[in-house]
Amino acid sequence: MPRPLMAPPELLHTDLTGRRYVVTGANSGIGRVTASQLVAQGADVTLAVRRPDDARSVAAELDGPGSVDVVALDLGDLASVRRCADTLLAADRRIDGLLNNAGVMNTSEGRTKDGFETQIGINHLGHYLLTELLLDRLRASAPSRVVNVSSCYHDVAQKRTGEVVLDDLHFERRAYDGWKAYAQAKLANVLHARALAKRLDGTGVTAVSLHPGWVRTRLIRHSLPVWAQDTILRPFLRAAGMIEPWEGAQTSLYTLLAPEVEEHPGAYFSQIGRYRDRALDGGGWPMRSPNPQVHDDGLVDALDAHSRQLVGPAA
Ligand SMILES: NC(=O)c1ccc[n+]([C@@H]2O[C@H](COP(=O)([O-])OP(=O)(O)OC[C@H]3O[C@@H](n4cnc5c(N)ncnc54)[C@H](OP(=O)(O)O)[C@@H]3O)[C@@H](O)[C@H]2O)c1
């Protein structure tokens, strides 16, 4: 297996005093480790989470000169997304980076509160609205970043090719398949970053997407018991390429913090992964996605317009 890509040590010692980051899904896994590192570097970090009580315990454990606060966010409920944005904007503070990190994978068929298919609803549409609502503040805080945590599964997920089907985003006409729905949602994360990059050209807000690696987190819980992953299977999974949360946070930290990322608006940054072209498995910061839909400008614009229509006004 290729070795995980690691952020330059000096980047992870940069003083972030005075900078503020919002991390969705920061209660666990990659989001939690990313938030922890930002606080350790002196940043003010908002944990935007579905379970605020748990996040308060997480916040108490984050150690460093930066500050931590918690805001409730259920990405499966657009009213909750709007309340979260209102809270974030009410505090008259800058936003240097929004890490759209929360996600679910391979869930059984279901709907969000607003009637969207669960995975496109939580992974893409909830984040789409949150980003829209925070855009003015991100612009006012420029140079700033929007980072979408996607997946190499936007290309191929468990043999299902990633495909956004605009006229059946919610699997009303197709048979539901949890991996297909995940691949579609993660492809939407990549297309969303591309659309933002087009719209934000010249504003100083840089939007990108990334694959964090195959990381030992709770994400697997709808496919495999987490205890099995973390105990009996762990050495085998590591040998097969699974990495630890600290390694999984590297691409998020790099894309949030590295100055050179500004030169790649809309780009996709990949930790080691699994692609249809195995030559790409070593990843790259940035890397050209092998999924042709990523490079379809018409689809980028169409998904952007469709998503905006689905989530309603961003005001
Ligand atoms: N782990 C991997 O191998 C891997 C690979 C590729 C991409 N990714 C991506 O990495 C991101 C982080 O996942 P992870 O691996 O760190 O898994 P994780 O530990 O399960 O973290 C996901 C977070 O998202 C939150 N979340 C789920 N549904 C939510 C909702 N409706 N509203 C708000 N928050 C919600 C979860 O909160 P609760 O605890 O409340 O459920 C959890 O804290 C995801 O976007 C995932 O697709 C992970």
The ligand as an SDF file (V2000), in Angstrom:
LIG
                    3D

 48 52  0  0  0  0  0  0  0  0999 V2000
  -13.7870    7.1610    7.2950 N   0  0  0  0  0  0  0  0  0  0  0  0
  -13.5310    6.9860    6.0140 C   0  0  0  0  0  0  0  0  0  0  0  0
  -12.9520    5.9780    5.5980 O   0  0  0  0  0  0  0  0  0  0  0  0
  -13.9380    8.0300    5.0200 C   0  0  0  0  0  0  0  0  0  0  0  0
  -13.5540    7.8460    3.6820 C   0  0  0  0  0  0  0  0  0  0  0  0
  -13.9330    8.8010    2.7510 C   0  0  0  0  0  0  0  0  0  0  0  0
  -14.6650    9.9010    3.1490 C   0  0  0  0  0  0  0  0  0  0  0  0
  -15.0310   10.0470    4.4510 N   0  0  0  0  0  0  0  0  0  0  0  0
  -15.8280   11.2180    4.8220 C   0  0  0  0  0  0  0  0  0  0  0  0
  -15.2900   11.8170    5.9710 O   0  0  0  0  0  0  0  0  0  0  0  0
  -16.2970   12.5600    6.6400 C   0  0  0  0  0  0  0  0  0  0  0  0
  -16.1770   12.3530    8.1370 C   0  0  0  0  0  0  0  0  0  0  0  0
  -16.5100   11.0160    8.4390 O   0  0  0  0  0  0  0  0  0  0  0  0
  -15.7400   10.1330    9.5260 P   0  0  0  0  0  0  0  0  0  0  0  0
  -15.0610    9.0680    8.7880 O   0  0  0  0  0  0  0  0  0  0  0  0
  -14.9680   10.9870   10.4440 O   0  0  0  0  0  0  0  0  0  0  0  0
  -16.9800    9.4300   10.2630 O   0  0  0  0  0  0  0  0  0  0  0  0
  -17.7200    9.7350   11.6260 P   0  0  0  0  0  0  0  0  0  0  0  0
  -16.7930    9.5820   12.7820 O   0  0  0  0  0  0  0  0  0  0  0  0
  -18.9490    8.9050   11.6060 O   0  0  0  0  0  0  0  0  0  0  0  0
  -18.0670   11.2800   11.5090 O   0  0  0  0  0  0  0  0  0  0  0  0
  -19.1780   11.7390   10.8000 C   0  0  0  0  0  0  0  0  0  0  0  0
  -19.8200   12.8300   11.6090 C   0  0  0  0  0  0  0  0  0  0  0  0
  -20.9640   13.3210   10.8750 O   0  0  0  0  0  0  0  0  0  0  0  0
  -21.9870   13.5510   11.7890 C   0  0  0  0  0  0  0  0  0  0  0  0
  -23.3150   13.5170   11.2000 N   0  0  0  0  0  0  0  0  0  0  0  0
  -23.9620   12.4680   10.6670 C   0  0  0  0  0  0  0  0  0  0  0  0
  -25.1990   12.8260   10.3030 N   0  0  0  0  0  0  0  0  0  0  0  0
  -25.3430   14.1310   10.6350 C   0  0  0  0  0  0  0  0  0  0  0  0
  -26.3930   15.0620   10.5270 C   0  0  0  0  0  0  0  0  0  0  0  0
  -27.6010   14.7240   10.0510 N   0  0  0  0  0  0  0  0  0  0  0  0
  -26.1800   16.3300   10.9510 N   0  0  0  0  0  0  0  0  0  0  0  0
  -25.0010   16.6920   11.4760 C   0  0  0  0  0  0  0  0  0  0  0  0
  -23.9760   15.8470   11.6180 N   0  0  0  0  0  0  0  0  0  0  0  0
  -24.1430   14.5650   11.2050 C   0  0  0  0  0  0  0  0  0  0  0  0
  -21.8530   12.4260   12.8210 C   0  0  0  0  0  0  0  0  0  0  0  0
  -22.5380   12.8170   13.9750 O   0  0  0  0  0  0  0  0  0  0  0  0
  -23.2770   11.7220   14.8830 P   0  0  0  0  0  0  0  0  0  0  0  0
  -22.1850   11.1780   15.7290 O   0  0  0  0  0  0  0  0  0  0  0  0
  -24.2990   12.5200   15.6100 O   0  0  0  0  0  0  0  0  0  0  0  0
  -23.8640   10.6860   13.9860 O   0  0  0  0  0  0  0  0  0  0  0  0
  -20.3460   12.3330   12.9740 C   0  0  0  0  0  0  0  0  0  0  0  0
  -19.8580   13.1550   13.9910 O   0  0  0  0  0  0  0  0  0  0  0  0
  -17.6280   12.1180    6.0350 C   0  0  0  0  0  0  0  0  0  0  0  0
  -18.1170   13.1290    5.1760 O   0  0  0  0  0  0  0  0  0  0  0  0
  -17.2510   10.8880    5.2200 C   0  0  0  0  0  0  0  0  0  0  0  0
  -18.0910   10.7040    4.0990 O   0  0  0  0  0  0  0  0  0  0  0  0
  -14.6610    9.1520    5.4060 C   0  0  0  0  0  0  0  0  0  0  0  0
  1  2  1  0
  2  3  2  0
  2  4  1  0
  4  5  1  0
  4 48  2  0
  5  6  2  0
  6  7  1  0
  7  8  2  0
  8  9  1  0
  8 48  1  0
  9 10  1  0
  9 46  1  0
 10 11  1  0
 11 12  1  0
 11 44  1  0
 12 13  1  0
 13 14  1  0
 14 15  2  0
 14 16  1  0
 14 17  1  0
 17 18  1  0
 18 19  2  0
 18 20  1  0
 18 21  1  0
 21 22  1  0
 22 23  1  0
 23 24  1  0
 23 42  1  0
 24 25  1  0
 25 26  1  0
 25 36  1  0
 26 27  1  0
 26 35  1  0
 27 28  2  0
 28 29  1  0
 29 30  1  0
 29 35  2  0
 30 31  1  0
 30 32  2  0
 32 33  1  0
 33 34  2  0
 34 35  1  0
 36 37  1  0
 36 42  1  0
 37 38  1  0
 38 39  2  0
 38 40  1  0
 38 41  1  0
 42 43  1  0
 44 45  1  0
 44 46  1  0
 46 47  1  0
M  CHG  2   8   1  16  -1
M  END
$$$$
